[in-house]
Amino acid sequence: MIRKYEGNPVIKPSDVKPSMEGYVVHGAFNPGATLFNDEVLLFLRTAEGCVPREGVVRTPVYRFNEDGTAHPDIMEFQRDDPDVQLKDTRGVVYKGQDYLSTMSHIRIARSRDGLHFTVDEAPFICPVVPTEKYGVEDARVTKIDGRYYINYTAVSPDSWATALAVTDDFKSIERLGLIFHPENKDVAIFPEKINGLYRALHRPNNSGFGRASIWYAESPDLLHWGNHKCILRPRNTEWESMKIGGGAPPIKTDDGWLIITHGKGDGQKYSLFCVLLDLEEPWKVIRRADEPLLTPTETYETDGFFGNVVFSNGVVERDGKVYIYYGAADETACVAISDIDSLLASF
């Protein structure tokens, strides 16, 4: 039904050049994906930390300039400073202010066969505004009417939100701003209008009752979203006991809109599932797989920066095959290969 590529991981941190001197790449993962000019393009979440120095805590930061530009930098704290508190592997607190141990940007990787990639030397999307102060993550790419819309998670001291940009050539982008306010991520935009409206899946954080679930929304212009509906909630299984979320943009099939979701379950393990939505009323769930499509079983999935994770936000259809690109252990980029018939048979 689905096979993990024997050459996984297809991209490792060592394949990616740091964006500045003094940085080191810790992760190249959670790739968005699209086809462009006969190439598969991946949009890597590239997580960078700082080259360590003895007795010093170093964190990556972005400096925002008055002219609207920004640049990466390094902030240093003496390790024995009583105002420095190490939270965990992901951050440090200095005088009540949070700083991250890694900062993410989006980097493009290119391939003719969808399996062997060359990574661009320079970042594609970096923080440029304060809503991106803590980095940009987990891009998803939707082609609509010949243009490529990229939504990504913008992280800042105000938490995380979803931003949108558009490009025609993957050389320059037009930023369209935040489209889902904090705390909301895992946005997947449908690749065409349905009955005159754009549609999307999203995942607001649930800090009250229940667990984080998958929601539906619609828009006249891709910027203003409404008519929100919760359409999928976590089930009481070992695979979804904590939360669920959407993945890549939906794939249109004769049977319905095919989406690949993720579940976070017992032991904080992430797995992937197939769901089918109605073609004309995409808030209606037609089928939902009981068993995972993909689980972390290989060493590169179980061991890494954050182990036991497979997370997909990029899918490409090519030559009758479906290439499911996914992040493994918050560290590397991998691919699993299937086809539409096999995925529909997984229900």
N, C-alpha and C positions, 0 to 999 in steps of 0.2 A: 504493500500500500504506500509506504514511504520509506526512503532509505537515506541515512546520513552519509554524506559524501566521505569517501575513504581518505580524502586529502585534507579533511578538517584538522585544525582551523584554517580557513582560507586567508585570514588576515590576523596577525598577532601584533602586540604592541611594538615589537622590535622591527616591524615592517614600516613603521610610521616615524617620520622625522619630527622631532620636537619643534614647536612653533617659535621658540626663542632659546637662546643660550641660557643654561641654568635650569631648564625644564627637562623632565623625563616623562616619557609616555608610559602610563600604567595600564591603560585600557583602550582598545579599539573595537567597539562592540555595538550592539543594538542598531544595526544598519537599516535605514530606510533604503528603498530600491526603486529603480525605474529603468526603462529602456530609452536610449537616446542615440540616434545616428548609428544604429546597429551595435551599440555597446550597452552592457549592463553597468549602470552607475550605482554604487553604494554610497550612502551618506552616513559615515561612521561617527558615532559618539566617541570622540577622542578625549580621554581623561588624562590630564597632565598634572604631575606633582613637581616638586623641586628636588634638584640634586641635594642630598643631605650634607650637612656640615656638623661636625662634632660640637656639642654644647649649645646648638642653636636649633630652634624650631622655625622652619621656613614654610610659607604658604604662598600659593599662587594668587594673584589679585589682578583686577583690571582697573586702570586709571582712566577716568572719563574727562575729556578735555572740553574746553569752552566752545570749540568749533564743531562739536557734535561727533568727534572721533573718539576712539579709545585705544589703549595699548596694554599689553600684558606686562606684569611686573612681579617682583618678589617682595614679600614682607617677612621680616625676621624678628624673632623674639628670643631672648635668652631663656634657655630651658629652665634655669633656676629662678627665674622671675616669679615671685609669688602671685602676680596677676595673670599668669599663664595657666590655663587648665586644659589638659588634653582630654577631649570627650571620648573618642574612640579612634579607630583607624580613619575616620572620615572627616575629623575636624578638630579645631582648637578654639577655645574661648579666651579672649584677651580683654580685660576690663569690661566684661559683660557683652562684648561684641563677638559674634560668630565669624570664623574664617574656616574655609574648607581645606582639607589636605590635598584635594584634587579639584581642578577646574576643567569643565568640558567645553569643547567647541565641535562644530561639524566639519568633517574632512571628506572629500570625495575620493573614492577608489574606482578604477575603471578596468573593464574586462571585455574581451571579445567573445569568450566562451562561457562566461558566467561562473567560472571556477578559479581562474588564475588572474589575480588583480595587481595593478600598479597603483600605488597611493600617491595622490598629489602632494607636493612638498609644502604647499601653503594651505592654511585653513580656508574653508568656503564661507561658513557663517560663524562669526565670533560675537561676543558681547559688544554692543555699541551704545546701549542705553541702560539706565539704572535698573530697569525691570529685568535685565540680564546680568546683573552684577556678579552673581554666583555661577554663571555659565549658561550654555544652551545645550539641550540634550534631546535625544530620541526623535530624530526627524522622520516624518512620513511624507511621501511624495504622491500627489494625485494629478494625473494629466486630465485636464478638462478643456475641450475645444481648442486643442493645440498648445495650451499653456501649461506650465508645470507649477503647481501650488505646493509649497512646502510648509507644513505646520510642524512646530517643534516646541518643546518645553522650555520656557524661560524661567530661570531660578534667581531669586533675589532675597534680601532680608525680609521681604513681604511674602515669602513662600513661593510656590510654583504656580505658573499659569501657562496658557497656550497662546503662542504667537503665530502669525501667518506671513509668508513671503511668497513672491511669485517671480519666475524667471522664464526666459525663452531660450537661453543658450548655456546656462550653468556657468557663465562667466561673471555676470552681474545679476543682482537681485534687487527687487523693490520690496521694502518692508511695509507691511500693511498694518502692523500693530497687534495688540492683544485681541483675540477673538473669544476666549473663554477666560473669565477672571479667576483669581485664586480661590480655592485650590482645585485645579482641574487639569487633567492631562489625558493621555491615551486617546487623543482625538484622531479619528479616521474619517476622511471626507470621501463621499461617494464620487465615482468618476464621471457622473453625468447628472443633469437635472432630472427629477422625477415629477411629472405633472407641474412643471414650471418652477420648481423650487430646488435649491441645493439641500443636500441632506448630510448629516454627520452623526457619528457615534462619539460619545465622550464619557469621561469618568470623573465626576466630582468626588472629592474626598468626603467620607462620611465620618464625622466626628461626634455624631449624636447617636441615634438609634440605628441598629442594623450594621451591615458591612458594605464597604465600597462596591458599587455595582456599575453596570453598563447602562448608559442613558442614550436617548435619541434626541436630535434637534433638527430644525430646518431653518432655511435662510433665503431671502430674496437676492442677496448680494455677496455671500461668503463672509461678511463682516458682522452682521447683526443676526443673532441666533435666538430662536424662541420655540414655543410649543414643545417644551422638554417633557420627555417621558422616560421613566425607568423601565427598561425592557428585559433585562437579564440580571438576576441576583445570584450570589453565590449559593451553591448547594451544600448541604451538610455532609461533605465527603472529605476524604483525606487530601484531595487535590484542590479543593476550593474553600477550605475551612476559614481562611483569613480574608480573601478578597478576590475579585476578578477584574479584568480590563480588556479593552479591545486591542487590536494589533494593526496590521497593514490595511490600506484602503480595500473595501469590499470588491470581490470578483463577481462579475455578472455571469450567471449560467442560465440555462433553460429552466432549471428547477427553482432558482431564486438567487439572492445575493449571498455568496459564500464568504464568511468571515472566519478568521482564525483568532481566537481569543486566548488570553492566558489566565491561569488560575494560580493563586498563591495559597499553599496548603500547609499541612502539618510539617513542622520542622523548617518552615519558610522556604519550602521547595516550590519552584515554578515549573508549570507544565503548560502545554498548548492543547487547545480543543478546536473542533470545527462546529460552526453554527450556521444555519441557513435561515435567511430572512425573506419575507415576501417581496416580490419584484415591484409591485405598485404601492404597497403599504409597508415600507421597510421597518416599521416599528413592531411588526408582527413576526414572532418567531415560529417558523415552520418545523424545524428540527434542531435538536441539540444533542451532540454526542455525549454518551455516558462515560466513555473511556478516553483517555488522553490520546492525542495524535502523536505527541512527542514528549518525552520526559528526560531528565538528565541521567544518563547512564554511563557516558564515557568520561574518562579522567579529565578531559578538558572542559567538561560540563559540571562535574562534581567538585573539582578543585580549582580555585582561582581567587580573585579579589573578593568575590562574594559567591561561594560555592552553591551547587545544586540549583542552578538557574538556567533555563532556556527561555528566551524572550524574543518574540518576532514582531517587527514593525515594517518589514519589507518583503514583498512577494512579486515575482516576475513570471509572466506566462511567455514561453518561447518554444517554438518547434514542438508543440503538443505536450510540453512538460511544464510543470509548475515548480519554480525554484523558490523555496522558502528560506529566506535569509534570517539568521537569528544570532543574538548575542549569547555567549556561553560564559557562565560564572562571572558576569560583569567584567570580562577581560578580553575575549577574542570574538571574532566574527566567523560564523559557520554557515553551512547551507545543507538543507535536506531537499530531496528531489522526489516529486510525485507527479500526478496528473489529475485533471478535474474528475474523471470518472472514479478514480480511487478515493479521492477526498470525499466525494458525495456518497460513496459506499461505506464510509466510516461511521455513518449514523446508525 
